[in-house]
Amino acid sequence: MQDAILSSESSMQDTKNVVVSTVVEARSLSLRFQTNDGHVDALSDIDLTIESGNFVSFIGPSGCGKTTLLRVIADLEQPTGGSIEVNGVSAEQARLSRAYGYVFQAASLYPWRTIANNVALPLEIMGLDRKERKARIKKNLELVNLAGFEKKYPWQLSGGMQQRASIARALAVEPDLLLMDEPFGALDEIVRDHLNEQLLKLWDKTNKTVVFVTHSIPEAVFLSTHIVVMSPRPGRIIDIIESNLPRDRGLDIRETPDFLSIAQRVREGLRQGHSYED
């Protein structure tokens, strides 16, 4: 059993006077689905610890359990074995206390609501007064560089802008943890690169803990403090790769020896799981 302990190093962030706390703790986690053809083991024997302030990416082939593991953290799926805690409580308690924001693969914005009103939706559900909703909408649209687009409708925005609005909506509940399920997977490479840069800046500003699902090796290496490499079904952790890249980085870092070395280790981990082909 692999014990995947994720922690920040001084090369990634200044930890002076910062109390490191555990955000996600999974032990011997497994999940088995029952189907008409029998059972399917989606996750097997997952040991994972994610510390506060880290940016952690899950990478692996389709069907390896990346999204399933993210959904277990979010209490959208329930494990059939082992245990998981989020912020020291059960995943269910964390969900009920709105400890996380969730960004889906599609922006999932309501077309009849303006961007401001889409961001406001979870705040309305929470029962916040109009003044507080307005303040949070303004703050989070500014964070994702969408100030001035409050009165636009989703269909008036590009795909990348819609995803930024979706991120603003997730941040509006002021979660400690941001869960992101391939949010840029459907976008072209140019837009994706731009949003990767913006996401890193957003992470740096907010110091949120981010768990990010991706199929892209360059994206995982560019964004992450730690990369969790997963095997084909049943989903297991093959390797945990800790990044030594500086926290303040641009896209040009992808041509450096350090970046290429980390990317090569990811490929080797995927090959070890019989999931990667050149």
C-alpha positions in Angstrom: 0.0 0.0 0.0 1.4 3.4 -1.0 1.1 6.1 1.6 0.8 9.3 -0.4 1.7 12.2 1.8 1.5 15.6 0.2 3.1 18.5 1.9 4.5 21.9 0.8 8.2 22.6 0.6 9.9 25.9 1.0 10.7 25.9 -2.7 6.9 26.2 -3.4 5.9 28.7 -0.7 7.1 30.5 2.4 5.8 28.4 5.3 7.1 30.7 8.1 4.4 31.4 10.7 1.9 29.2 8.7 0.2 26.3 10.6 0.0 23.4 8.1 -3.3 21.6 8.4 -4.7 18.5 6.7 -7.5 19.2 4.3 -8.1 15.7 2.9 -7.2 12.5 4.6 -8.1 9.1 2.9 -7.1 5.8 4.2 -7.5 2.4 2.5 -10.3 4.0 0.4 -12.1 1.9 -2.1 -15.3 2.2 -4.1 -17.1 -0.7 -5.8 -20.1 -0.1 -8.2 -22.7 -2.8 -8.7 -23.9 -3.2 -12.3 -26.1 -5.6 -14.2 -22.9 -7.4 -15.3 -21.5 -7.6 -11.8 -19.4 -5.3 -9.7 -16.8 -2.8 -10.9 -13.9 -1.7 -8.7 -13.5 2.0 -9.4 -11.0 2.8 -6.6 -8.8 0.5 -4.6 -6.7 1.0 -1.5 -6.2 4.7 -1.8 -4.1 6.4 0.9 -3.9 10.1 0.4 -3.1 13.2 2.5 -3.5 16.7 1.1 -2.2 19.6 3.2 -3.6 23.1 3.2 -2.5 25.5 0.4 -1.3 22.9 -2.0 -2.3 22.5 -5.7 -2.8 18.8 -6.3 -3.5 17.3 -9.7 -4.9 13.8 -10.4 -3.8 12.4 -13.7 -4.4 9.1 -15.4 -6.2 7.5 -18.3 -10.0 7.7 -18.9 -11.8 5.4 -16.5 -9.0 5.4 -13.9 -11.1 6.9 -11.1 -9.8 10.5 -11.1 -13.2 12.1 -11.2 -14.6 9.4 -8.9 -12.0 10.2 -6.3 -12.8 13.9 -6.6 -16.5 13.1 -6.2 -15.8 11.1 -3.1 -14.0 14.1 -1.6 -17.1 16.1 -2.4 -19.4 13.5 -1.0 -21.1 13.1 -4.4 -20.1 9.4 -4.3 -19.8 7.3 -1.1 -16.9 4.9 -0.7 -17.6 1.2 0.0 -14.4 0.7 2.0 -11.9 2.7 4.0 -12.3 6.2 5.3 -12.1 9.8 4.2 -12.1 13.1 6.1 -12.3 16.7 4.8 -11.1 19.4 7.1 -11.1 16.9 10.0 -14.8 15.9 9.6 -16.6 13.4 7.3 -17.1 14.3 3.7 -20.8 14.6 4.3 -20.3 17.1 7.1 -17.8 19.1 4.9 -20.4 19.2 2.1 -23.2 20.4 4.5 -20.9 23.1 5.9 -19.9 24.2 2.3 -16.3 23.6 2.9 -15.5 23.3 -0.8 -16.4 24.8 -4.1 -16.8 22.5 -7.2 -16.1 23.4 -10.8 -17.4 20.9 -13.3 -16.1 20.0 -16.8 -18.8 22.3 -18.3 -19.5 25.7 -17.0 -23.1 24.7 -16.1 -24.4 28.3 -16.1 -28.1 29.0 -16.4 -28.7 30.8 -19.7 -31.6 32.9 -18.4 -29.5 34.3 -15.6 -26.9 37.1 -16.0 -23.4 36.3 -15.0 -23.9 38.2 -11.7 -27.0 36.2 -11.0 -25.3 32.9 -11.8 -22.6 33.7 -9.3 -25.3 34.7 -6.8 -27.2 31.5 -7.0 -25.4 29.6 -4.2 -25.5 32.7 -2.1 -29.2 32.9 -2.5 -29.5 29.3 -1.4 -27.4 30.1 1.6 -29.8 32.9 2.5 -27.2 35.8 2.4 -28.7 39.3 2.3 -28.5 41.4 -0.9 -25.7 43.6 0.3 -23.4 40.6 1.1 -24.3 38.9 -2.2 -23.4 42.0 -4.1 -20.1 42.3 -2.4 -19.1 38.7 -3.0 -20.2 38.9 -6.7 -18.0 41.9 -7.2 -15.0 40.5 -5.4 -15.0 37.1 -7.2 -15.7 38.4 -10.6 -12.7 40.7 -10.2 -10.6 37.8 -9.1 -11.3 36.0 -12.4 -11.0 39.1 -14.5 -14.7 39.4 -15.3 -15.4 42.8 -13.8 -17.7 44.6 -16.2 -19.5 41.5 -17.4 -22.0 41.3 -14.6 -25.0 42.0 -16.8 -24.0 39.7 -19.7 -25.6 36.4 -20.3 -23.6 33.1 -20.6 -24.3 32.9 -24.3 -22.6 36.3 -24.8 -19.3 35.0 -23.4 -16.7 32.8 -24.8 -16.2 29.3 -23.4 -13.1 30.4 -21.4 -15.0 33.3 -19.9 -17.9 31.0 -19.0 -15.5 28.7 -17.1 -14.1 31.7 -15.3 -17.6 32.7 -14.2 -18.1 29.1 -13.0 -14.9 29.5 -10.9 -16.2 32.8 -9.5 -19.4 31.0 -8.5 -17.5 28.3 -6.7 -15.4 30.8 -4.9 -18.3 32.9 -3.9 -19.2 30.5 -1.0 -15.7 31.3 0.4 -14.6 27.6 0.6 -11.2 26.6 1.9 -11.0 23.8 -0.8 -11.6 24.2 -4.5 -12.4 20.9 -6.5 -11.9 21.2 -10.3 -12.9 18.4 -12.7 -11.1 19.0 -16.0 -12.5 22.6 -16.2 -10.4 23.5 -19.3 -10.6 20.1 -21.1 -13.0 21.2 -23.8 -11.1 24.5 -24.6 -8.5 25.0 -27.4 -4.8 25.0 -26.4 -4.4 28.8 -26.6 -7.3 29.5 -24.3 -6.3 26.7 -22.0 -2.8 28.0 -21.6 -4.2 31.5 -20.8 -6.6 30.1 -18.2 -3.8 28.0 -16.7 -1.8 31.2 -16.1 -4.8 32.9 -14.6 -5.6 30.0 -12.4 -2.1 30.0 -10.9 -2.4 33.7 -10.2 -5.8 33.1 -8.6 -4.4 30.3 -6.4 -1.5 32.6 -5.4 -3.9 35.4 -4.4 -6.4 33.2 -2.4 -4.0 30.5 -1.1 -6.9 28.0 -1.5 -6.2 24.3 -1.5 -6.9 23.1 -5.0 -7.6 19.5 -6.2 -7.6 19.4 -10.0 -8.4 16.6 -12.5 -6.7 16.5 -15.8 -5.6 14.3 -18.7 -2.8 16.7 -19.7 0.8 16.1 -18.5 1.9 19.7 -19.3 -1.1 21.1 -17.5 -0.6 18.9 -14.4 3.1 19.8 -14.2 2.6 23.5 -14.9 -0.1 24.0 -12.2 0.7 21.6 -9.4 2.7 21.4 -6.2 2.0 17.7 -6.3 0.9 15.3 -9.1 -1.0 12.1 -8.2 -0.5 9.5 -10.9 -3.3 6.9 -11.1 -3.5 3.5 -12.7 -6.3 2.1 -14.9 -9.3 0.6 -13.2 -9.3 -0.2 -10.4 -8.0 3.3 -9.7 -4.8 3.1 -7.6 -2.1 5.6 -6.8 1.0 4.7 -8.8 3.2 7.7 -7.8 3.1 11.1 -6.0 5.4 13.6 -7.7 6.4 16.7 -5.8 7.2 19.8 -7.9 10.3 21.9 -7.3 9.2 24.6 -9.7 9.0 28.1 -8.3 5.5 29.3 -7.3 5.7 32.4 -9.5 6.1 30.9 -13.0 5.0 31.6 -16.6 4.4 29.3 -19.6 8.0 29.6 -20.7 9.0 27.4 -17.7 7.7 24.4 -19.8 11.0 24.5 -21.8 13.2 24.2 -18.7 15.1 21.0 -17.7 13.3 20.9 -14.3 9.8 21.0 -16.0 10.8 18.4 -18.6 12.2 16.1 -15.8 9.0 16.2 -13.9 6.9 15.6 -17.0 9.1 12.6 -17.8 8.5 11.1 -14.3 4.8 11.5 -14.9 5.1 9.6 -18.2 7.1 6.9 -16.5 4.4 6.6 -13.8 1.7 6.3 -16.4 3.7 3.6 -18.3 4.1 1.8 -15.0 0.3 1.6 -14.8 0.2 0.4 -18.5 -1.7 3.6 -19.4 0.5 5.7 -21.5 1.7 5.3 -25.1 3.9 7.7 -27.1 
